């Protein structure tokens, strides 16, 4: 699957004031079959570490959102994909955490100076691409 330059798109969005979660997911709107406005609304509360609480990084939340959309079977009555999706999301979280000095917590990443928001967004896009490709 061709992704174009999702990294540049994500950085441009962040530079225009979108939060990290929005910046990671919006470049994939078309591939996910979602309207950009829907993505904007859905990801808005995940910014700045979950509603400004500086908890789980929004870039990671965005990647996990993409993984769920692309791997859930969507079966309302008998979901069978949950364990596979959890395993994928766990692997994505572990990869993100390893690249961010051992944490996925926004305030820790920022305080420790482990990586910048731009790098977190880059990682989020990379993980979202991995999720789509699996």
C-alpha positions in Angstrom: 0.0 0.0 0.0 1.3 3.4 -0.9 1.2 6.0 1.9 2.6 9.1 0.2 4.5 11.2 2.6 2.5 10.8 5.8 5.4 12.0 7.9 5.4 15.4 6.2 1.6 15.6 6.4 1.6 14.9 10.1 4.3 17.4 10.8 2.5 20.1 8.8 -0.7 19.4 10.7 1.0 19.7 14.0 2.6 22.9 12.9 -0.8 24.3 12.1 -2.1 23.6 15.6 -3.5 20.0 15.5 -2.7 17.9 18.5 -0.4 14.9 18.2 -3.2 12.3 17.9 -4.9 14.3 15.2 -1.6 14.8 13.4 -0.9 11.0 13.4 -4.4 9.9 12.2 -5.5 12.6 9.8 -3.0 11.6 7.1 -4.6 8.1 7.1 -8.2 9.3 6.8 -8.6 8.2 3.2 -7.0 4.7 3.8 -9.3 4.3 6.9 -12.4 5.3 5.0 -13.0 8.2 7.4 -13.9 11.8 6.8 -11.2 14.2 8.1 -13.7 16.0 10.2 -14.7 12.7 11.9 -11.0 12.1 12.7 -10.6 15.6 14.0 -13.5 15.1 16.4 -12.6 11.6 17.4 -8.9 12.4 18.2 -9.4 15.8 19.8 -9.7 14.6 23.4 -6.5 12.5 23.1 -4.2 15.6 22.7 -1.6 16.7 25.2 -1.7 13.3 26.9 -5.4 12.6 27.1 -7.3 15.9 27.5 -4.3 17.9 28.6 -3.4 15.6 31.5 0.0 14.7 30.0 -0.7 11.0 30.4 -0.4 8.6 27.4 1.2 10.4 24.5 -1.4 11.4 21.8 0.9 10.2 19.0 0.8 6.7 20.5 -3.0 7.0 21.0 -3.4 7.9 17.4 -1.4 4.8 16.3 -3.5 2.6 18.6 -6.6 4.1 17.1 -5.4 3.1 13.6 -4.5 -0.4 14.8 -8.0 -0.9 16.2 -9.8 0.3 13.1 -7.7 -1.8 10.8 -7.7 -5.0 12.9 -11.0 -5.3 14.7 -13.5 -7.5 13.1 -16.2 -5.0 14.2 -18.5 -7.9 15.2 -20.9 -6.4 17.7 -22.3 -9.8 18.8 -19.3 -12.1 18.9 -16.0 -10.2 18.6 -13.2 -12.6 17.7 -10.4 -10.2 16.9 -9.8 -8.7 20.4 -6.8 -10.8 21.4 -5.0 -10.3 18.1 -5.7 -6.6 18.2 -4.5 -6.4 21.8 -1.3 -8.3 20.9 -0.6 -5.8 18.0 -1.3 -2.8 20.2 0.9 -4.2 23.0 3.8 -4.6 20.5 3.2 -1.0 19.1 3.2 0.4 22.7 6.4 -1.5 23.5 8.1 -0.2 20.4 7.0 3.4 21.1 8.1 3.1 24.8 11.5 1.7 23.8 12.1 4.6 21.4 11.0 7.2 24.0 13.4 6.4 26.8 11.2 3.8 28.5 7.9 5.8 28.8 4.7 6.5 26.9 3.7 9.2 29.3 3.7 12.7 27.7 4.9 14.5 30.8 7.7 12.1 31.4 8.8 12.2 27.8 8.8 16.0 27.8 10.3 16.4 31.3 13.1 13.9 30.7 13.8 15.5 27.3 13.8 12.0 25.8 12.2 13.0 22.5 10.4 15.9 21.0 6.7 16.0 20.1 7.8 16.0 16.5 9.7 12.7 17.0 6.7 11.2 18.9 4.5 12.1 15.9 7.0 10.5 13.5 7.0 7.4 15.7 3.2 7.4 15.8 3.0 7.6 12.0 5.5 4.8 11.6 3.6 2.6 14.0 0.3 3.4 12.2 1.8 2.4 8.9 3.0 -0.9 10.5 -0.5 -1.5 11.9 -2.1 -1.0 8.4 0.5 -3.2 6.7 0.1 -6.2 9.1 
